[in-house]
Amino acid sequence: MAEKSDCGKLTAAAGDLQALVRPAENAELWDFVRSWLRRFEKADGDKAAERFVCLWAAVMAWAAKCSPDAGRAHEESYLAHCLARDQKLAERFANLYKIDKDLRKKIDRFLALAPVFLAPWLQKSEIPEWDPAQDRRAFVTKALEKVPAESAARPYAPACAREHLLANEKLPADWAHVFSIVAQVRRNLFHGGRNYKNAGERQFLEPAMAILWEVWRFELPSGLLISRISWLRALLRSGFMAREAENRISLTDETEANRKYLQKLLTSGHFGMLKNDILLPNEPYIEESFWLRTVDSGHGSSEAGRADDLASMDTYMAGLVRWLNEAGIATELSCDGHGERKPSFTAADEESARLAAWLLNFRAPQFNQSGKTVKYAGAGPNPNATKPADRLKKMLDVAEWLAKNREDLKSIVASMRKVSAAKAPLKPEPAAPKEPILKTK
Ligand SMILES: [Zn+2]
C-alpha cells in the first residue's frame, strides 16, 4: 500500500532517525529492565493493566538509552515516535506477521478495532464508552464526527486513521501503525482514570501488550531470554545434519534437498544464509521459539515422508525421526500431535518399534510401544498431566540427545539386531566326559 503523507505523522517527532542506536553493553540498563520484566511475567492474568505498565517501563527505559537525542530521552512522545520509526523493529514485526499465524490474527483483530481514542477526550466530548457487544465501526464513525475536520489535534491513534477510513481502506498492518495504537492504549491507562477497567478499553490491553512483547523481546540479551540457543543445537533439534568444523557450522553432510529447505527457512526468517554449505547466521544465537515458528510455517504436511526429507515432517518430530533413522531404526509415519494429540511415530516393523522404545526410554521411561507404534506417554510423577507445550519441547530434547549420541546408538542398535537375529541351532552338547574334569589334589 502506498504510504499516505498522513502516515508520516506517526513518526514525525523522530526527525530523520532510521534506527535506534542499540547499546552495546549496559549492565545497569539490563538490571533495570530485568526488574520490570520480572513483574511483567509474574503478574497473573487479570492484572493485564499492571503487566502492561511494567512492560512499557522496560521498553521505555531501553528506548531512552537507544535514542540518539539524549536531551529528549525523557519525552515519552518523542521516544514513542523513535520506536515507531525503528527499522529493526519494523522488519521484525513484518517478519512475525508473515510467519506467525496466531500473532497475525491478533494484529488483524487489533487493527480492525482501530482507531483507539484518547479516554479523556471521549469523556470531554461526552461520547459514551464503546460497548464491545456493539459494532465498533459505528462507534468509530460517531466519535470521528466529533473531531473537527480542520483540527490539527488527533485524539485518536493512529493519527492517519480518518484518512484511511475515508479512502475506504484497511489500516496498514505495519509496525508504525500498530505501535502508535499500542502507545495510545498505554496513554489511556495513565490518563483514563478508571476507564481501562471498562470492558471496551480492556479489549485493547491484551493484544497491545502481546504484540509489543513479541516484537520487542528479541532485543533482550541472551541471559534474559533463556530459550536462546546456539545455531548448532537449533539445527540438530530440528533434524539437520549439521556439525561444527573450525568454529563454523557445516552442512556438507546434509542432503541437497535439506540444504535447500534450510536456505528457504533462513531466508524466510531473516536468519542469515548458507554459503558453500557453511551456515552464516546473522546472530550466533537464536530464540528457539522464533526458529520453530519459521519451521512451522515452512514445512509441508505429509506424515509419511522419507525420514531424511525434513521439509515434509512435523516441526517437533523431524529431529527425533531423523536421528532414529540415522541410528538404524527405520520409520514409516510420524506426527507431533500438533499440540492436541500425543506425539507418535510408526516404525518399519515391530522389532524396530521395540528397539526404538527401548532406546528412548533409556534415560527415563516416557514412551509406550504397541505393535509398530511408539507414542510419547508423558513424564514426571503424573505423565498424563504433561502439557502439550512440554510434550513438544520434550521431543526436541530427545532429538538432541539422539543426535549427540548417534554414533554410539548406531552401534548399540546394530548389536541389538545381531542379538535378536535368528541363530543357527546350537551344536548338541558334547557327551559328558567319563572322568570328572576337576580333580582334587
Ligand atoms: Zn496511515
Residues whose N, C-alpha, C, O or C-beta is under 5 A from the ligand:
A	BS01	ZN	C7 C160
